[in-house]
Amino acid sequence: METATISFDNMHTHGPLFANMLKARHRTFIEEKNWDLPEEGGMEFDQYDTAQSRWVCVHENGRVMAGVRLTPTTAKCGIYTYMVRDAQRGLLDTIPGNLLWEPAPIAPHIWDANRLFVVNDVPTEIRRRVQMSLMGHMIRSARAQGATILIGLLPTLIPRLARRLGIDMAPAGPEMSFDGVPHRVYFVSMASKMH
């Protein structure tokens, strides 16, 4: 099992890994969860898959097992910024605008973490290891970009995994359900974790 952080600058060094990750997202979010998202050629993508983002991927022999997208809260692409803020601004009709208790932050040290997934066919005996690998690499990758805080709309079970890695998470908004799975926005503090 390997982990990689993909960017537009290094994408060419990872062969088909980026496309494989978008295909894994398609299976996870469109085929299995029936989310109404942009797609083409069996790949899921949206307005936040830009050169400003980074994608953390857990894979084995080119097979994507898990992933997450990181986007700076300072990002801008047309009318869009980052997912949590744009939902609060009413630009995303599939995510309620009241997902945060305070205005969404814009700061170079805060990055948005979204599209977190672990593919369904990861065997139970290694699933926890894949999850922990994804979380750990996500933190290291975000820190490498200068982030000390992540913000993300995440399943409410994620804080339990984060505690095992010594990662502090604090709720930033009310709990809400997506496809029957409880989610909420969290702030993830990385100031002194995962060196």
C-alpha positions as CSV (number, residue, x, y, z in Angstrom):
1,M,0.0,0.0,0.0
2,E,1.3,3.4,-1.0
3,T,0.2,7.0,-0.5
4,A,0.7,9.9,-2.9
5,T,-0.2,13.6,-3.0
6,I,-1.1,14.6,-6.6
7,S,-0.9,18.1,-7.9
8,F,-1.1,19.5,-11.4
9,D,2.7,20.0,-11.2
10,N,3.5,16.3,-10.4
11,M,0.5,14.5,-12.0
12,H,2.7,13.3,-14.9
13,T,4.9,11.4,-12.6
14,H,2.0,9.3,-11.3
15,G,0.8,7.7,-14.6
16,P,-2.9,7.0,-14.6
17,L,-3.3,7.5,-10.8
18,F,-5.2,10.8,-11.0
19,A,-7.7,9.4,-13.6
20,N,-8.0,6.2,-11.4
21,M,-8.8,8.4,-8.4
22,L,-11.5,10.2,-10.3
23,K,-12.9,6.9,-11.4
24,A,-12.9,5.6,-7.8
25,R,-14.8,8.8,-6.8
26,H,-17.3,8.1,-9.6
27,R,-17.9,4.6,-8.2
28,T,-18.2,5.9,-4.6
29,F,-20.2,9.0,-5.0
30,I,-22.2,8.6,-8.3
31,E,-22.7,4.8,-8.6
32,E,-23.0,3.8,-5.0
33,K,-24.3,6.9,-3.3
34,N,-26.3,8.2,-6.3
35,W,-25.1,11.8,-5.8
36,D,-25.9,14.1,-8.7
37,L,-22.3,15.2,-9.7
38,P,-20.5,16.1,-12.9
39,E,-19.1,13.1,-14.7
40,E,-17.4,12.2,-18.0
41,G,-15.8,9.0,-19.1
42,G,-16.6,7.2,-15.8
43,M,-14.8,9.9,-13.8
44,E,-16.4,12.3,-11.2
45,F,-15.1,15.8,-10.9
46,D,-16.3,19.3,-10.2
47,Q,-15.4,23.0,-10.1
48,Y,-12.9,22.4,-7.2
49,D,-10.7,20.0,-9.2
50,T,-8.4,22.8,-10.3
51,A,-4.6,23.5,-10.2
52,Q,-5.1,25.1,-6.8
53,S,-6.1,21.7,-5.2
54,R,-4.1,18.7,-4.1
55,W,-5.4,15.1,-4.0
56,V,-4.2,12.6,-1.4
57,C,-4.6,9.0,-2.6
58,V,-4.0,5.6,-1.0
59,H,-3.3,3.0,-3.7
60,E,-1.9,-0.4,-4.4
61,N,-0.6,-1.3,-7.9
62,G,-2.6,1.5,-9.4
63,R,-5.8,0.5,-7.7
64,V,-7.2,3.5,-5.7
65,M,-8.4,2.5,-2.2
66,A,-9.0,5.9,-0.7
67,G,-8.7,9.6,-1.3
68,V,-9.4,13.2,-0.3
69,R,-9.1,16.6,-2.0
70,L,-7.4,19.5,-0.3
71,T,-8.2,23.1,-1.5
72,P,-6.9,26.3,0.0
73,T,-9.6,28.6,1.5
74,T,-8.0,31.4,-0.6
75,A,-8.8,29.6,-3.8
76,K,-10.8,31.3,-6.5
77,C,-12.0,30.0,-9.9
78,G,-14.7,32.1,-11.5
79,I,-17.5,32.6,-8.9
80,Y,-16.3,29.6,-6.9
81,T,-13.9,29.5,-3.9
82,Y,-14.0,26.3,-1.8
83,M,-16.8,23.9,-1.1
84,V,-17.8,24.7,2.5
85,R,-17.7,28.5,1.8
86,D,-19.6,28.2,-1.5
87,A,-22.3,26.1,0.3
88,Q,-22.6,28.8,2.9
89,R,-22.9,31.4,0.1
90,G,-25.8,29.5,-1.4
91,L,-23.9,28.5,-4.6
92,L,-24.4,24.7,-4.0
93,D,-28.0,23.5,-4.1
94,T,-27.1,20.1,-2.7
95,I,-25.5,21.3,0.6
96,P,-27.5,23.5,3.0
97,G,-26.2,27.0,3.6
98,N,-26.5,26.8,7.4
99,L,-23.6,24.2,7.6
100,L,-21.4,26.6,9.7
101,W,-22.1,28.6,12.9
102,E,-19.7,31.4,11.8
103,P,-18.7,32.8,8.4
104,A,-16.4,30.5,6.4
105,P,-12.8,31.4,6.9
106,I,-10.4,32.7,4.2
107,A,-6.8,32.4,5.2
108,P,-3.6,30.9,3.7
109,H,-3.1,28.6,6.7
110,I,-6.6,27.0,6.4
111,W,-7.4,24.4,3.7
112,D,-10.6,22.7,2.9
113,A,-10.7,18.9,2.9
114,N,-13.5,17.3,0.9
115,R,-14.5,14.3,-1.3
116,L,-13.1,12.0,1.4
117,F,-13.7,8.4,0.5
118,V,-12.6,4.8,1.0
119,V,-13.8,2.4,-1.7
120,N,-16.4,-0.2,-0.6
121,D,-14.4,-3.2,-1.8
122,V,-11.4,-2.5,0.6
123,P,-11.3,-5.7,2.7
124,T,-12.4,-5.3,6.3
125,E,-9.1,-6.6,7.6
126,I,-7.1,-3.7,6.1
127,R,-9.9,-1.0,6.0
128,R,-8.7,0.6,9.3
129,R,-5.1,0.7,8.0
130,V,-6.3,2.4,4.8
131,Q,-8.3,5.0,6.7
132,M,-5.4,5.8,9.1
133,S,-3.0,6.0,6.1
134,L,-5.3,8.4,4.3
135,M,-5.7,10.6,7.4
136,G,-2.0,10.7,8.2
137,H,-1.0,11.5,4.7
138,M,-3.7,14.1,4.4
139,I,-2.3,15.9,7.5
140,R,1.3,15.7,6.2
141,S,0.3,16.9,2.8
142,A,-1.7,19.9,4.1
143,R,1.2,20.8,6.4
144,A,3.6,20.8,3.5
145,Q,1.3,23.4,1.9
146,G,1.6,25.6,5.0
147,A,-1.8,24.6,6.5
148,T,-2.2,24.5,10.2
149,I,-6.0,24.0,10.1
150,L,-8.3,22.0,7.8
151,I,-12.0,22.6,7.5
152,G,-14.3,20.0,6.0
153,L,-17.8,18.6,5.8
154,L,-17.0,15.1,7.0
155,P,-18.9,12.1,8.4
156,T,-19.3,12.3,12.2
157,L,-17.3,9.1,12.7
158,I,-14.1,10.8,11.4
159,P,-13.1,12.4,14.8
160,R,-12.8,8.9,16.4
161,L,-10.2,8.0,13.7
162,A,-8.5,11.4,14.1
163,R,-8.1,10.9,17.9
164,R,-6.1,7.7,17.2
165,L,-3.6,9.8,15.3
166,G,-3.5,12.6,17.9
167,I,-5.4,15.0,15.7
168,D,-7.7,17.6,17.3
169,M,-11.1,18.1,15.7
170,A,-13.8,20.6,16.7
171,P,-17.3,20.9,15.4
172,A,-17.9,24.1,13.3
173,G,-21.5,23.6,12.5
174,P,-24.7,21.6,13.1
175,E,-25.0,17.9,12.4
176,M,-26.8,17.1,9.1
177,S,-27.5,14.0,7.2
178,F,-26.5,13.1,3.6
179,D,-27.9,9.8,2.4
180,G,-28.7,8.8,6.0
181,V,-25.1,9.3,7.1
182,P,-24.5,12.0,9.7
183,H,-22.0,14.7,8.7
184,R,-20.9,18.1,10.1
185,V,-18.3,20.7,9.4
186,Y,-15.2,20.3,11.5
187,F,-12.1,22.3,12.1
188,V,-9.0,20.1,12.2
189,S,-6.1,21.6,14.1
190,M,-2.6,20.5,12.9
191,A,-0.5,23.1,14.6
192,S,1.5,20.6,16.7
193,K,0.5,17.2,15.2
194,M,1.9,14.8,12.7
195,H,5.4,16.3,12.3
